[in-house]
Amino acid sequence: MAEPIEAARRDGPSRGLAASLAGLADGLGNLVAQHVQLARLEAEADARAVGGELARAAVFAALAVVGYALLCVAAAVALAQWLPLGAAFAAVGGVNLAGAAWGLMAAARRLKARKVLAGSLDEATRSAALFAREPSRG
């Protein structure tokens, strides 16, 4: 980055300004390209993480359906000794649905807690702060 400044001192004021502007434009272009690359990498990682959580939610949903079918039959038959068969099915089904709701809420909490593109936002904020600073007078 010091090369454009040295060229400006060497070539005089008119060529120095052009060289400085060229160096500034080049540096700014590199910075923007790096921010775009960081955002792309972060978006890919976030998409993988969100996809994993959605897959977990789908597994819990499938388990809830299978569990509802199997346990309702088995437990309702067992509870039918003390309750009417309809009440036994309702009790077992309610327990299975409560478990499924717990699993789905846990997955939703993890998804909600994930900060998407947090690193890119931090880096862009830092870069904007650098450009907003007043240049030092040397």
C-alpha positions as CSV (number, residue, x, y, z in Angstrom):
1,M,0.0,0.0,0.0
2,A,3.0,2.3,0.5
3,E,4.0,2.0,-3.2
4,P,1.4,4.6,-4.5
5,I,2.4,7.0,-1.8
6,E,6.1,6.7,-2.7
7,A,5.2,7.1,-6.4
8,A,3.3,10.3,-5.5
9,R,6.3,11.8,-3.7
10,R,8.6,10.8,-6.5
11,D,6.4,11.9,-9.5
12,G,5.4,15.3,-8.2
13,P,2.0,16.8,-7.2
14,S,-0.1,16.2,-10.3
15,R,1.0,12.6,-10.9
16,G,1.1,12.0,-7.2
17,L,-2.6,12.8,-6.9
18,A,-3.4,10.4,-9.8
19,A,-1.3,7.7,-8.3
20,S,-2.9,8.2,-4.8
21,L,-6.4,8.1,-6.3
22,A,-5.5,4.9,-8.3
23,G,-4.1,3.3,-5.1
24,L,-7.2,4.3,-3.1
25,A,-9.5,2.9,-5.8
26,D,-7.5,-0.3,-5.9
27,G,-7.5,-0.7,-2.2
28,L,-11.2,0.0,-2.0
29,G,-11.9,-2.5,-4.7
30,N,-9.9,-5.1,-2.8
31,L,-11.8,-4.4,0.4
32,V,-15.2,-4.7,-1.3
33,A,-14.1,-7.9,-3.0
34,Q,-13.0,-9.3,0.4
35,H,-16.3,-8.3,2.0
36,V,-18.2,-10.0,-0.8
37,Q,-16.1,-13.2,-0.4
38,L,-16.6,-13.2,3.4
39,A,-20.3,-12.8,3.0
40,R,-20.5,-15.6,0.5
41,L,-18.5,-18.0,2.8
42,E,-20.6,-17.0,5.8
43,A,-23.9,-17.4,3.8
44,E,-22.8,-20.9,2.8
45,A,-21.9,-21.9,6.4
46,D,-25.2,-20.4,7.7
47,A,-27.2,-22.3,5.0
48,R,-25.6,-25.5,6.0
49,A,-26.3,-24.9,9.7
50,V,-30.0,-23.9,9.0
51,G,-30.4,-27.0,6.8
52,G,-29.1,-29.2,9.6
53,E,-31.6,-27.7,12.1
54,L,-34.4,-28.1,9.6
55,A,-33.4,-31.7,9.1
56,R,-33.5,-32.2,12.9
57,A,-36.9,-30.7,13.0
58,A,-38.1,-33.1,10.2
59,V,-36.7,-36.0,12.2
60,F,-38.6,-34.9,15.3
61,A,-41.8,-34.5,13.2
62,A,-41.4,-38.0,11.7
63,L,-40.7,-39.5,15.2
64,A,-43.7,-37.8,16.5
65,V,-45.9,-39.4,13.8
66,V,-44.4,-42.9,14.3
67,G,-44.5,-42.5,18.1
68,Y,-48.1,-41.4,18.0
69,A,-49.1,-44.4,15.9
70,L,-47.2,-47.0,17.9
71,L,-47.5,-45.8,21.4
72,C,-51.2,-44.9,21.1
73,V,-52.0,-48.4,20.2
74,A,-49.8,-50.1,22.8
75,A,-50.4,-47.7,25.7
76,A,-54.1,-47.3,25.0
77,V,-54.6,-51.0,25.1
78,A,-52.7,-51.2,28.4
79,L,-54.6,-48.2,29.9
80,A,-57.9,-49.6,28.7
81,Q,-57.8,-51.7,31.9
82,W,-58.5,-48.6,33.9
83,L,-59.9,-46.1,31.4
84,P,-62.3,-46.4,28.5
85,L,-60.5,-47.1,25.3
86,G,-61.1,-43.6,23.8
87,A,-59.8,-41.9,26.9
88,A,-56.7,-44.1,26.9
89,F,-55.9,-43.2,23.2
90,A,-56.4,-39.5,24.0
91,A,-54.0,-39.7,27.0
92,V,-51.2,-41.4,25.1
93,G,-51.7,-39.2,22.1
94,G,-51.4,-36.1,24.2
95,V,-48.1,-37.3,25.8
96,N,-46.6,-38.0,22.3
97,L,-47.7,-34.6,20.9
98,A,-46.2,-32.8,24.0
99,G,-42.9,-34.6,23.3
100,A,-43.0,-33.6,19.6
101,A,-43.8,-30.0,20.5
102,W,-40.8,-29.9,22.9
103,G,-38.5,-31.1,20.2
104,L,-39.8,-28.7,17.6
105,M,-39.5,-25.8,20.0
106,A,-35.9,-26.7,20.8
107,A,-35.0,-26.7,17.1
108,A,-36.8,-23.4,16.6
109,R,-34.9,-21.8,19.5
110,R,-31.6,-22.9,18.0
111,L,-32.5,-21.5,14.6
112,K,-33.7,-18.2,16.2
113,A,-30.4,-17.9,18.2
114,R,-28.2,-18.2,15.1
115,K,-26.8,-14.9,13.9
116,V,-26.8,-15.0,10.2
117,L,-23.8,-13.2,8.5
118,A,-22.6,-11.8,11.8
119,G,-19.0,-11.7,10.9
120,S,-19.6,-9.9,7.6
121,L,-21.7,-7.3,9.4
122,D,-18.9,-6.8,11.9
123,E,-16.2,-6.4,9.2
124,A,-18.3,-4.1,7.1
125,T,-19.0,-1.9,10.2
126,R,-15.3,-1.8,11.0
127,S,-14.4,-0.8,7.4
128,A,-17.1,1.9,7.4
129,A,-15.7,3.3,10.6
130,L,-12.2,3.4,9.1
131,F,-13.5,5.3,6.1
132,A,-15.5,7.7,8.3
133,R,-12.5,8.7,10.4
134,E,-10.8,12.0,9.7
135,P,-7.5,11.5,7.9
136,S,-4.5,12.3,10.0
137,R,-2.4,15.3,9.1
138,G,1.2,14.3,8.9
